[in-house]
Amino acid sequence: MPRYAANLGWLFPEHPFLERFGAAARAGFKAVEFAVPYDHPAAAIAEQLREHSLECILFNTPSGNKAKGDFGLACRPERVHEFREGVATAIEYARVLKTPRVNVIAGLIKAGEDPRELHAAFVSNLRHAARELAAAGLQMLMEPINNVDNPGYFFPRNPPARALIEEVGAPNFALQCDLYHVAMMGDDPAAVFEDLRPIIGHVQFADVPGRGEPGTGKVPLQALFAQIDRSGYTGWTAAEYRPSRRTEDTLDWMRWC
């Protein structure tokens, strides 16, 4: 069966962040991830991981100031220094949390901007991040995020990731394939997973529409989990959904495979 992980940015919202680790462990999870660890000292998070025998498998590089409209920095030419400082911060957190991979968030394109300029900045920043992360023994991921929920997102679809990975040319660079974002862009999650399987380093999921737990929408997640299991993929498959009720009452899907 797939190895399931809990995204603590989305699951167990009934609890403050540092209490979600215990809730995840009690629910049967062995691994967790989250987008943003930086609101808490790394040592405090590491203590929760140790106390509850959990592995932290993933978090994101710093993505700017959300309150000011930021959603990633990697494609922004005017914020290269800030992005690279964020990579250094992520490496420090990964060292303390013993996290093996870090996800890079591309950022937003603004009206009237030349996509070629942003693409050049994106590739340059990815190459820098890949070098720094490789030196620390870490894998770099990049997640396409749909531009329906996130208007203006610079890299919204999964299929172009193959060309990007070839262009960056870093052996520690892989795709973070979120089946929710794939479906939101109108692509077939089963076909995308099959086509891109060789470059996929991490999988996430939620149902569509609504981003709820499996069974609340139209994505055939039970069949997709079986496909992932048959494929030989040995990474984690992470639940990143908005629970429709108490999280513990939405976990029937953990018994599907």
C-alpha positions, 0 to 999 in steps of 0.5 A: 500500500502507499506510504501515507503522510499527513500535511499538518498545514491542512489536517488536524486544524482542530489543534494548534500547530505543535499539537497536530503532531500528536494527533497525527501519530494517534491517527496512525501516521508515521510521517508528516509534512507542512509548508511553513515551519518558520513560525516556530523554532526548529527545536520545538518542532524537532521535539514534537517529532521525537516525542511522537516518533514521526518523520518530517518528510518535507517542507517548503522554502520561505515564500515571502510575505503572504499578507502582502500577496506573496506566494513564492519567490523563485521566479521573481527577478527582483527578489533573488537575494531574498530567495537565496537567503530563504534557501539557507534558512530551509537548509538549517531547518532541514538539518535540525528536523532531519528532513530529506527534501525541500519544495520550492514555490515558484511565485506569481507573474504580474500583469504585463510582465515578460514570462521569459524574464521570470523563467530565466530567474526561475531556472537560475534560482533553481540551479542555485537551490539545487547546488546548495541543497545537494551540498547539504545532502537534500533533494529539491522538489518543485510543485506545480500549483493550479492557477484557478485557486491561485491566479497568476501562479507561474508554473501551474501544470505538471507536464512541462516539469520534464523540460524544466528538470532537464533545463536545470540539470540537477540530479537532486531535482524532482517533481512534487506531483499534487494530484489535486492541482493536476485535476484542477488544471483539467489534466488526467491525474492517472495519465500524468502520474504514468507519464511523469513517474520517472521524475516524480519525487513526492505525491500529494492529494485532495479531492476535486472540487472543494479540496476535501478528503477522498470521496467528497469529489470526483477524483478517483483517488482509490484507483489512483492509490492502487496505481501508485502502489503498482507503479513501484513508487516508494516515496510518500503519498501525502494527504493535503486536504481540507477536512469536511469534519473532524480530521480523525473522522475523514481517514477511511481512505487510509484502508483502501489499499 
